Amino acid sequence: MSRSQVLIIGGGPAGSSAAYFLAKQGIKVTLLDKDRWPRDKVCGGGLTTNCLPVLEKMDVIEQVEQKADFKYDGYIIHSAEGEQIKAPVRRRAENGPSKQIPYCYVIKRDSFDEILLNKAKKAGANVQTGVEAKRVEEGEPSKVITKDGRAFEADILIVADGSGGPITRHFTKNLHKGSAIAVRGYYSGVKDVGSVIEFFLDDELGFGYGWLFPLGDGRINTGIGLDAAFLKRRKKNVRQVFEEMLEKPQLKERMADAKLEGKLEAFPLRMGFDKGAFRHNRVLFVGDSAKLIYPLSGEGIAYALQSGEIAANTITEVYQTELPDYKKLARYEIECRESFSDFKYATRLQMLMSRPKVQRFFYKNSLYDYDLSQRAIGILEHSSDVSTFFNLRTILKSFVIATKRKLSPNGNQGRGKRVEGSETSENNKAQNEKLEGRT
Ligand SMILES: Cc1cc2nc3c(=O)[nH]c(=O)nc-3n(C[C@H](O)[C@H](O)[C@H](O)COP(=O)(O)OP(=O)(O)OC[C@H]3O[C@@H](n4cnc5c(N)ncnc54)[C@H](O)[C@@H]3O)c2cc1C
C-alpha cells in the first residue's frame, strides 16, 4: 500500500500542473497515469496566450517554444458564406506584463504533456505512468485501486483523468450532460496554409466549429467540434459531418490534394461548467474532470493548467497549520467560480449563437465594425470580456451597426464588404492587409 498526502489521477495539463505546484511546496504527492509516456492525446494542440501565465510559473516556456510545431501570429474566422474576420494574437492584460509575445503555439500533445509531466517529476512528485486507476473507495483517506490490483491511499484526492476517466465517472452521474464531441486528423498537401490558425463556422455545426491549425512541416491538424445533442438530432456521426465539411466551398479547393496521415480520431469534450463538480469532501476535480472547457471555443488546456494551480494553492493552505485544516478545501470551489466566472456568460452566448440567424447577425456586424470583429475574435483567446456582449451598450451598438449596414450601399452586398472610408473600416482593412501579408 502506497500512502501520500495528495494522490492525483491523470497526468494531462491539469494533473501535471497540480503535481508541480504541490511538489514545489514540499507536499508529498503521487501522480498516476494509465498510459506509457510519451502519449498522444486527441486534441488540436492549440495553446492560446491564456496558457502563458501558468507555463511561465512552471518555467517551461523555453521548452514549449523549442518543441512547438508551429508559432501562429493571428486568427481567421471563416463564415458559412465564405467571409473572413482576421485579428492578430494578443495577450489579455491580466495575463501579466511579463514577456509580451506576438504569437502563440500549436504543439502536439505528446511533446507538450511530456514537458509538463517531467517538470512535475523534477519538482519532486512521485510520477508513475502505465498505472491505471480502476476504482475508488471514498473515505478519509481515499483509496484508489489500480488495474494491477495495487492500492494507493491519500488524505486528498485530485481527479484529473479527463473527459471520460473512470474516477470522474464514479463521482459524476450525468457524465454526458452538456457534452460536445470533436474529431481530428492530420493532413498533408493542404493549399494556402499561412501563419495563422483558422476557424470555420457552418450551419451543419450548430455553434460548433471546424479548425485548421498548421504544424509547420506542410501538415495541418484539422477537425470539428460540436454539441453532442445537436449531432444526435441531425442523426449523423461526427466523422460524417467532418467529411461533409471538407467538401464545403471554404475548404474544398484547399483540401483537393490533401492526404489524411494516420486516422481520424474522435473524443468527447466535457462542457457545462455551471453544473460541474469542483469538490466532493476531500476530492478535488480539475481540468476536463471539472468540465472546464470554454463553451465558446472548446479551449481546455489553459483551464486545466489554471485549475491545477488553484487546487495546489488551496491544498498548500490546508497544510499551513500543524494539523491539516481540511475545511479550507472549500475555498477551491469558491476560487474556481471566481476565476472562471465568465464561463456562465460564455454558456449564454453559446446558446444564443447556436441559432443560425443570431450567428449571422453577429458575424455580419463583426465584418462591418472593427471593434466588434476584434472582440469577437478575442473570444477565442479569451482576451474579450464576454459579459460585455450582454450589456445594453453593445446590444444598442449592434442594432445601430445593423441599421447602418442596411442603409449603406456596400454594407450588405458581398463578402466582407464594409463602409469604405470610415475609421473602423480603415482600421479593419489595415489589419487585414497586415495579416494578408503574413499569410
Ligand atoms: C479533438 C479535440 C481538440 C481539442 N483541441 C484543443 C485545443 O486546440 N486547445 C485547447 O486548449 N483544448 C483543446 N481541446 C481540449 C483539451 O484537449 C482538454 O481540455 C485538455 O486536454 C484537458 O486536460 P486535462 O489534464 O483535464 O485532461 P487530459 O489531457 O485528458 O488528461 C487526462 C489524463 O488522465 C489519464 N487517465 C485517464 N484515465 C485514467 C485512469 N483510469 N488512470 C490513470 N490515468 C488516467 C489519461 O491518460 C490522460 O493522460 C480539444 C479536445 C478535443 C477532444
PDBQT file of the ligand as one rigid body, heavy atoms in Angstrom, charges set to zero:
ROOT
HETATM    1  C1  LIG A 501     -10.467  16.915 -30.794  1.00  0.00    +0.000 C 
HETATM    2  C2  LIG A 501     -10.151  17.852 -29.665  1.00  0.00    +0.000 A 
HETATM    3  C3  LIG A 501      -9.451  19.021 -29.936  1.00  0.00    +0.000 A 
HETATM    4  C4  LIG A 501      -9.111  19.896 -28.903  1.00  0.00    +0.000 A 
HETATM    5  N1  LIG A 501      -8.353  20.987 -29.197  1.00  0.00    +0.000 NA
HETATM    6  C5  LIG A 501      -7.970  21.825 -28.209  1.00  0.00    +0.000 A 
HETATM    7  C6  LIG A 501      -7.085  22.911 -28.491  1.00  0.00    +0.000 A 
HETATM    8  O1  LIG A 501      -6.635  23.104 -29.622  1.00  0.00    +0.000 OA
HETATM    9  N2  LIG A 501      -6.750  23.737 -27.455  1.00  0.00    +0.000 N 
HETATM   10  C7  LIG A 501      -7.208  23.543 -26.185  1.00  0.00    +0.000 A 
HETATM   11  O2  LIG A 501      -6.893  24.334 -25.298  1.00  0.00    +0.000 OA
HETATM   12  N3  LIG A 501      -8.004  22.480 -25.889  1.00  0.00    +0.000 NA
HETATM   13  C8  LIG A 501      -8.381  21.611 -26.851  1.00  0.00    +0.000 A 
HETATM   14  N4  LIG A 501      -9.152  20.521 -26.544  1.00  0.00    +0.000 N 
HETATM   15  C9  LIG A 501      -9.498  20.269 -25.131  1.00  0.00    +0.000 C 
HETATM   16  C10 LIG A 501      -8.271  19.695 -24.388  1.00  0.00    +0.000 C 
HETATM   17  O3  LIG A 501      -7.802  18.550 -25.069  1.00  0.00    +0.000 OA
HETATM   18  C11 LIG A 501      -8.641  19.318 -22.948  1.00  0.00    +0.000 C 
HETATM   19  O4  LIG A 501      -9.420  20.348 -22.381  1.00  0.00    +0.000 OA
HETATM   20  C12 LIG A 501      -7.388  19.110 -22.075  1.00  0.00    +0.000 C 
HETATM   21  O5  LIG A 501      -6.626  18.036 -22.539  1.00  0.00    +0.000 OA
HETATM   22  C13 LIG A 501      -7.792  18.869 -20.604  1.00  0.00    +0.000 C 
HETATM   23  O6  LIG A 501      -6.673  18.498 -19.850  1.00  0.00    +0.000 OA
HETATM   24  P1  LIG A 501      -6.844  17.506 -18.593  1.00  0.00    +0.000 P 
HETATM   25  O7  LIG A 501      -5.500  17.422 -17.948  1.00  0.00    +0.000 OA
HETATM   26  O8  LIG A 501      -8.012  17.898 -17.789  1.00  0.00    +0.000 OA
HETATM   27  O9  LIG A 501      -7.235  16.098 -19.240  1.00  0.00    +0.000 OA
HETATM   28  P2  LIG A 501      -6.433  15.197 -20.279  1.00  0.00    +0.000 P 
HETATM   29  O10 LIG A 501      -5.495  15.990 -21.065  1.00  0.00    +0.000 OA
HETATM   30  O11 LIG A 501      -7.468  14.399 -20.988  1.00  0.00    +0.000 OA
HETATM   31  O12 LIG A 501      -5.583  14.227 -19.359  1.00  0.00    +0.000 OA
HETATM   32  C14 LIG A 501      -6.182  13.182 -18.637  1.00  0.00    +0.000 C 
HETATM   33  C15 LIG A 501      -5.116  12.168 -18.299  1.00  0.00    +0.000 C 
HETATM   34  O13 LIG A 501      -5.702  11.192 -17.440  1.00  0.00    +0.000 OA
HETATM   35  C16 LIG A 501      -5.200   9.913 -17.786  1.00  0.00    +0.000 C 
HETATM   36  N5  LIG A 501      -6.171   8.914 -17.352  1.00  0.00    +0.000 N 
HETATM   37  C17 LIG A 501      -7.415   8.689 -17.846  1.00  0.00    +0.000 A 
HETATM   38  N6  LIG A 501      -7.989   7.660 -17.196  1.00  0.00    +0.000 NA
HETATM   39  C18 LIG A 501      -7.090   7.239 -16.267  1.00  0.00    +0.000 A 
HETATM   40  C19 LIG A 501      -7.074   6.199 -15.306  1.00  0.00    +0.000 A 
HETATM   41  N7  LIG A 501      -8.116   5.365 -15.175  1.00  0.00    +0.000 N 
HETATM   42  N8  LIG A 501      -5.998   6.037 -14.511  1.00  0.00    +0.000 NA
HETATM   43  C20 LIG A 501      -4.928   6.843 -14.654  1.00  0.00    +0.000 A 
HETATM   44  N9  LIG A 501      -4.861   7.830 -15.568  1.00  0.00    +0.000 NA
HETATM   45  C21 LIG A 501      -5.936   8.032 -16.356  1.00  0.00    +0.000 A 
HETATM   46  C22 LIG A 501      -5.050   9.982 -19.315  1.00  0.00    +0.000 C 
HETATM   47  O14 LIG A 501      -4.108   9.024 -19.785  1.00  0.00    +0.000 OA
HETATM   48  C23 LIG A 501      -4.566  11.425 -19.513  1.00  0.00    +0.000 C 
HETATM   49  O15 LIG A 501      -3.164  11.493 -19.531  1.00  0.00    +0.000 OA
HETATM   50  C24 LIG A 501      -9.512  19.621 -27.563  1.00  0.00    +0.000 A 
HETATM   51  C25 LIG A 501     -10.230  18.453 -27.286  1.00  0.00    +0.000 A 
HETATM   52  C26 LIG A 501     -10.542  17.575 -28.322  1.00  0.00    +0.000 A 
HETATM   53  C27 LIG A 501     -11.289  16.330 -27.997  1.00  0.00    +0.000 C 
ENDROOT
TORSDOF 0
